[in-house]
Amino acid sequence: MTKALNDIAFSMLDLVPVREGATVADALAVSLRTARHAERLGFTRYWLAEHHNMAGIASSATAVLVGHIAGGTERIRVGSGGVMLPNHPPLTVAESFGTLAELYPGRIDLGLGRAPGTDPMTMRALRRDRVETVEDFPREVAELQHLLDEPRPGQKLIANPGAGTRVPIWLLGSSLFSAQLAAERGLPYAFASHFAPAMLMEAIEVYRRAFKPSAQCAQPYLVIGVPLVAAPTDAEATYLASSIFQRVLGILRGARGKLPPPQEHYLDHLSPQERLGIADFLACAVIGGPDKVRAGLQTLARETGCDEMMFTCDVYDPALRLRSLDIATQVRGGA
């Protein structure tokens, strides 16, 4: 399934990175500025991702941030990429996103994940005494769909706000589980290839093969996560991407921190095993000057046949982050 690059929607996934030497307030301001820039570029949606107990990520109160970004923009769709459903009762999620849908009609998305988005200690703090089983996520997705739909005669539990808003639900994942569930429910699907690309092609095949049309989706709709760092030259892009390389190596070592500034020749100082670990993590990354970015995006489009690319762009300098989005938009227009 081949698609031209200029037929693919561009969107943004923001973890609201907190930079070394900066504050959470700074990170929140950068995110709003980035969302407004993405809107000017014609991006389709801007999503925020739920994470907890991480000093370098300020997106834990995801619904609050969705409202902040939606309130600071005019047209772009805003949503969660995603809310980690095991951490929240479906009624609470329905009421929160139902409220957002009433405030910003036709602009809110609800992406759902089944991972906790945090460490075991914080997971226990969020869930208290609750123990999650494999059957819970499909049941809770169905409950959430029910709460966001029009109330049925005699229905006693009603999300207010929420009922009747039919906020579009997306399933997110990095394995085959959510791909299969999204296909069975006829839901759009976003694969987390921005950090876990290993099963991308297999998940796409499962999703498309098993897809059953629904009221929300008549046919499969696929989003892929793409780490992006674009610059006028390949050398500068690689230099800027060293902030991401440092962050990824920290994740692999179990030492998460704030987003660090770039370092010259960073990869040269690492062992072969460390470089391989970073390369595997960022297998779907597109890093380079305009020609390399165009080629990288075209390759992903050709190999996946995706409907939409959702960029993560953790460049240390906020202005150069915006420039990366400019370059990606420019090469799509010239593809």
C-alpha positions, -999 to 999 in steps of 0.1 A, spaced: 0 0 0 19 30 -13 10 66 -5 26 98 -16 41 118 12 19 148 5 -11 126 10 -1 118 46 -13 139 75 13 154 99 7 156 136 27 161 168 31 141 200 44 161 229 57 146 262 64 182 273 101 177 279 117 196 308 151 209 296 182 210 318 185 245 332 148 252 327 116 248 347 83 230 343 67 263 336 92 268 308 83 234 293 46 241 294 51 275 276 72 257 249 45 232 243 18 259 238 42 277 214 49 245 196 12 237 192 4 271 178 33 267 153 20 232 143 -14 247 138 0 274 115 18 247 95 -15 228 90 -8 199 113 -39 177 119 -36 171 156 -15 177 187 -14 150 214 0 149 249 12 117 266 6 106 302 37 98 322 43 100 359 72 104 384 97 115 357 116 147 362 121 153 325 84 150 315 57 174 325 26 158 309 13 138 339 -20 158 342 -29 150 306 -65 162 305 -55 195 320 -28 200 294 -52 190 266 -75 218 277 -46 243 280 -34 236 245 -69 235 230 -77 268 247 -45 284 232 -52 273 197 -81 276 173 -84 247 148 -60 219 154 -73 188 171 -59 182 205 -59 150 225 -42 123 245 -16 101 231 -25 87 254 -44 84 287 -32 52 304 -66 37 311 -55 13 339 -47 44 360 -82 59 358 -118 48 362 -136 50 328 -162 74 343 -136 99 353 -120 98 318 -155 102 302 -163 132 323 -129 148 318 -129 144 280 -166 150 278 -160 184 294 -132 191 270 -155 181 241 -181 206 253 -155 233 256 -139 227 222 -164 209 200 -151 188 172 -115 192 183 -108 166 211 -93 131 206 -91 104 233 -61 81 227 -60 52 252 -31 30 263 -30 0 285 5 5 300 9 23 334 32 49 320 54 49 350 74 28 375 58 1 398 59 23 429 40 51 412 17 26 396 7 14 430 2 50 441 -21 56 412 -41 24 414 -40 19 451 -51 -17 457 -63 -24 422 -47 -54 403 -50 -51 365 -57 -82 344 -55 -87 306 -93 -87 304 -97 -53 320 -85 -31 292 -110 -43 265 -138 -41 291 -129 -6 302 -126 6 265 -161 -7 259 -174 10 291 -158 43 280 -174 40 246 -208 34 262 -204 64 286 -195 87 257 -224 75 235 -260 87 237 -276 74 269 -299 44 264 -334 42 279 -332 32 316 -294 38 317 -286 47 353 -249 56 351 -245 87 329 -213 107 324 -223 144 326 -206 160 308 -196 132 284 -227 114 274 -235 120 237 -202 137 229 -189 106 212 -153 118 216 -133 98 191 -114 70 208 -81 58 195 -61 28 207 -24 31 211 2 4 215 36 -11 207 25 -48 205 -1 -69 188 -27 -67 216 -40 -32 209 -37 -37 172 -60 -67 174 -84 -49 197 -85 -18 175 -93 -40 146 -121 -58 164 -137 -26 176 -132 -7 143 -111 20 159 -82 41 146 -48 28 157 -16 46 166 16 25 169 42 37 193 71 34 168 87 65 182 101 44 211 92 8 204 94 1 167 102 -36 168 67 -49 161 56 -21 138 51 -40 106 35 -71 122 11 -49 142 1 -31 110 -6 -64 92 -27 -76 121 -47 -44 123 -55 -42 86 -62 -79 82 -86 -81 111 -103 -47 108 -141 -46 111 -158 -13 101 -176 6 128 -197 38 132 -164 56 140 -142 41 112 -154 27 79 -118 15 72 -85 12 90 -68 44 100 -31 41 110 -8 66 127 29 59 133 52 76 157 82 92 141 111 108 161 121 138 140 152 161 140 156 182 109 181 209 102 197 226 72 225 200 71 228 164 81 257 173 104 237 198 124 207 175 127 229 147 141 244 172 166 209 183 177 197 147 179 225 140 205 200 154 231 177 125 222 206 100 221 215 110 256 179 107 268 175 73 252 207 60 267 195 72 301 162 53 296 181 21 286 203 25 318 173 32 340 184 67 347 158 92 334 164 129 336 158 162 320 164 168 283 201 176 280 218 201 256 234 185 225 270 173 225 294 172 196 303 137 184 283 121 212 280 87 196 317 85 190 322 81 228 298 52 232 304 15 231 291 -5 201 264 -20 224 252 14 235 251 27 199 231 -4 189 207 1 218 200 37 207 197 27 171 171 0 179 151 24 201 152 50 173 148 27 143 119 49 129 137 82 135 142 106 107 173 128 114 190 149 88 190 178 63 160 184 40 170 157 14 176 130 41 144 140 59 124 137 26 139 103 18 133 90 54 97 101 54 91 87 20 106 54 30 83 52 61 53 61 39 61 35 14 68 7 39 39 13 62 12 29 40 3 50 71 -24 76 70 -7 99 94 28 105 109 29 118 144 63 134 152 81 135 185 107 163 183 128 166 214 152 193 203 168 212 232 165 246 217 128 254 213 133 276 183 152 248 165 124 224 174 100 246 155 125 247 126 124 209 124 87 210 119 91 237 92 116 216 73 94 185 75 64 205 62 85 220 34 98 186 22 63 171 22 51 199 0 79 193 -24 77 155 -24 
